[in-house]
Every structure is written in C-alpha cells, then in structure tokens.
Amino acid sequence: MSMFKRIRNIFAKPEAPIRERGILEIGPGDICEVSLVTYEVVGRTRNSRRNSVVLTLRDGSNLSYLVIEEREENKYALYHPIDGRLDSIEEVPTTMELDGIVYHLEEQYNGHVATTGRTPFMQGGDQSVWQYQSDNMKLLRIEWMDGRFMLYEGEDIPPADVRVIRGGGA
C-alpha cells in the first residue's frame, strides 16, 4: 500500500454502523419475537394518521396479527382471526357477546392504510376499525374495508415481550 493511501485511511471517516430497524419499521421478510414465540413477518398494514402498524405474523401455518400503536409508549396487542360475520357497516354494535364474553366498544376510527406483503386486505385504501375490550381485559377488533369484514380476538402484550430478531427484510 502506498504512503498516500495509508495517510488517507488514517483520516477517513469510519463507516456508520448499520442501524437495526425498530418494531414500527419492520416488514415482510423480517423476524420478530412476541411472548417467546418467533414469527416471520409476512405482511404489514400502516395507518400513518394514527401512527400504527398491523404486522401479519406467521408461525408455521398459523397466522397472528400484532397491532402496534405509537403513543407516549408503544402499545402492543396480539390478535388471532376468528370466524364471524356482520351484515352492514352501519350496524356494528357497541357491545358484542362471543363465547360468553361481553365486549364493549372502546374506540372506533377510520383512516387510510397502506399495505405491503400478505395482509387480510391486499391493497391500501380507507379502512374502518372498531376496538372492543371485555371486563377481563380480552380484546376484540373488527376491520372493514372494500365491503369486507375481518374479526380478531386478542390481548395486550407488555412491551418487554416484543423484540426484533432480524430486521433485514424488504
């Protein structure tokens, strides 16, 4: 190596370390762990107005959905799809009973979402969401988009139970 290259290398700035992507930034191809279960992220739905993300997670043949809302602290909830149907967006009730559990409407909102990868709704657009909670802290989520309903049952997850294992996907 020549003397000039050695001097140039001494004064050269070191390469910036590659920053790991946070949980709100991961997408299809990444790996995360939720409550000690490792999942592959296969889809992502983002509502930028609410600063929230719904990750479609796959563990073998099982699908789960991790809802992340950035507030004062990140809020996490893990949902599993359930069978059910509603007839009309105008007739979504304020209380629902499923398997002996009564859910009460906690929040309802609309917003534009963008999707990536495999999600329940394959393209972005305007989405309506109803979030319910029961007296024993169980959660129910209803999503409506393009004339189709999706229902999910779940629970809140402590922030310490969620971590990115590999954030290098698309």
matplotlib code that plots the C-alpha trace (Angstrom):
import matplotlib.pyplot as plt

x = [0.0, 1.4, 2.1, -0.7, -3.3, -2.2, -2.5, -5.9, -7.1, -6.0, -8.1, -11.0, -14.3, -15.3, -18.4, -21.5, -22.8, -25.9, -28.9, -31.3, -34.9, -37.3, -40.5, -42.6, -40.3, -40.1, -41.9, -42.2, -39.1, -38.2, -38.3, -39.7, -40.4, -43.7, -44.1, -41.2, -42.7, -40.7, -42.6, -41.9, -43.4, -45.3, -47.4, -47.7, -50.6, -49.7, -52.1, -49.9, -52.5, -52.7, -49.0, -50.0, -48.9, -50.5, -48.0, -49.2, -47.1, -46.7, -45.6, -45.6, -49.1, -50.7, -51.3, -51.4, -51.6, -49.5, -51.1, -48.6, -49.6, -47.0, -48.3, -46.5, -45.2, -45.7, -48.8, -48.9, -51.8, -51.6, -54.7, -55.9, -58.6, -62.0, -65.0, -67.9, -69.8, -71.6, -74.1, -73.5, -71.0, -73.9, -75.0, -71.8, -73.0, -71.5, -71.5, -70.9, -71.1, -68.8, -68.4, -69.9, -67.6, -69.2, -67.1, -67.7, -66.7, -63.6, -62.7, -63.9, -61.8, -61.4, -58.2, -56.2, -53.9, -51.0, -50.3, -47.2, -46.9, -49.7, -52.4, -56.2, -56.8, -54.5, -54.4, -54.5, -57.4, -59.9, -60.4, -62.8, -61.8, -63.8, -61.8, -63.6, -62.5, -64.1, -64.1, -61.4, -59.1, -59.7, -59.7, -61.9, -61.1, -63.3, -61.9, -63.9, -62.5, -63.8, -67.1, -65.3, -65.2, -62.4, -62.8, -60.0, -59.7, -56.6, -54.9, -52.5, -48.8, -46.2, -43.6, -40.8, -42.3, -41.8, -38.4, -37.0, -34.7, -33.7, -34.7, -33.3, -36.3, -37.7]
y = [0.0, 3.4, 6.1, 8.3, 5.5, 4.9, 8.6, 8.8, 5.8, 7.4, 10.5, 8.7, 8.7, 5.2, 3.7, 4.4, 1.3, -0.2, 0.8, -2.0, -1.3, -0.8, -2.7, 0.0, -0.2, -3.9, -5.6, -8.7, -10.9, -9.8, -11.9, -10.9, -12.5, -12.0, -13.6, -16.0, -17.2, -16.5, -15.2, -14.3, -11.0, -11.7, -8.5, -5.0, -2.6, 1.0, 3.8, 6.9, 9.2, 7.1, 6.2, 2.5, -0.7, -4.1, -6.9, -10.1, -12.8, -16.4, -19.2, -22.4, -22.4, -20.2, -16.5, -13.8, -10.1, -7.7, -4.3, -1.6, 1.9, 4.6, 6.7, 8.0, 4.5, 1.9, -0.2, -3.8, -6.2, -9.7, -10.9, -14.1, -14.2, -15.6, -16.7, -14.3, -12.0, -8.7, -7.6, -3.9, -1.3, 0.8, -1.9, -2.6, -2.8, -1.0, -4.3, -7.8, -11.2, -14.0, -17.4, -15.9, -12.9, -9.4, -6.9, -3.2, -0.7, 1.2, 3.1, 3.5, 5.2, 5.4, 6.1, 5.5, 2.4, 1.3, -2.5, -4.5, -8.2, -10.6, -8.9, -9.5, -6.6, -6.9, -3.2, 0.0, 2.3, 3.7, 1.3, 1.4, -0.2, -0.9, -1.9, -3.6, -4.7, -7.1, -6.8, -9.5, -7.5, -9.6, -7.6, -7.8, -6.0, -5.5, -4.2, -3.2, -2.3, -2.7, -4.3, -7.0, -7.5, -9.2, -10.1, -10.8, -11.7, -11.0, -9.5, -6.7, -7.6, -6.0, -4.0, -6.2, -9.3, -7.9, -7.7, -7.6, -10.6, -9.8, -6.6, -7.0, -7.7, -5.8]
z = [0.0, -0.9, 1.7, 0.4, 0.8, 4.4, 5.2, 3.6, 5.5, 8.8, 8.1, 6.5, 8.4, 9.7, 8.1, 10.1, 11.8, 10.2, 12.3, 13.3, 12.3, 15.1, 15.5, 13.8, 10.7, 10.1, 7.3, 5.2, 5.5, 9.0, 12.1, 15.5, 18.8, 20.7, 24.1, 23.4, 20.1, 17.0, 13.9, 10.4, 9.3, 6.0, 5.8, 7.0, 7.1, 8.1, 9.2, 9.2, 10.6, 13.8, 13.6, 13.9, 12.2, 12.0, 11.2, 9.8, 11.5, 10.5, 12.9, 10.8, 9.3, 12.0, 11.3, 14.0, 13.9, 16.0, 16.4, 17.4, 18.2, 18.9, 21.7, 24.8, 24.9, 22.2, 22.8, 21.6, 21.1, 19.6, 17.7, 16.1, 13.4, 14.4, 12.4, 12.4, 10.2, 10.3, 7.7, 7.4, 8.4, 9.8, 12.2, 14.1, 17.7, 20.8, 22.8, 21.5, 23.2, 21.9, 23.7, 26.9, 27.0, 26.7, 24.8, 25.0, 22.3, 23.3, 20.2, 16.6, 13.9, 10.1, 8.2, 5.0, 5.2, 3.0, 2.8, 2.0, 1.6, 2.6, 4.6, 5.0, 2.6, -0.3, -1.3, 0.6, 1.0, 3.5, 6.5, 9.4, 12.7, 15.9, 19.0, 21.9, 25.4, 27.9, 31.7, 31.9, 29.5, 26.4, 23.2, 20.0, 16.8, 13.8, 10.5, 7.4, 4.0, 0.5, 1.7, 3.7, 7.5, 9.4, 13.1, 15.6, 19.2, 21.3, 24.3, 25.2, 25.2, 27.5, 25.5, 27.0, 25.3, 21.8, 20.1, 16.6, 16.0, 12.4, 10.7, 7.2, 5.0, 2.1]

ax = plt.figure().add_subplot(projection="3d")
ax.plot(x, y, z, "-o")
ax.set_aspect("equal")
plt.show()
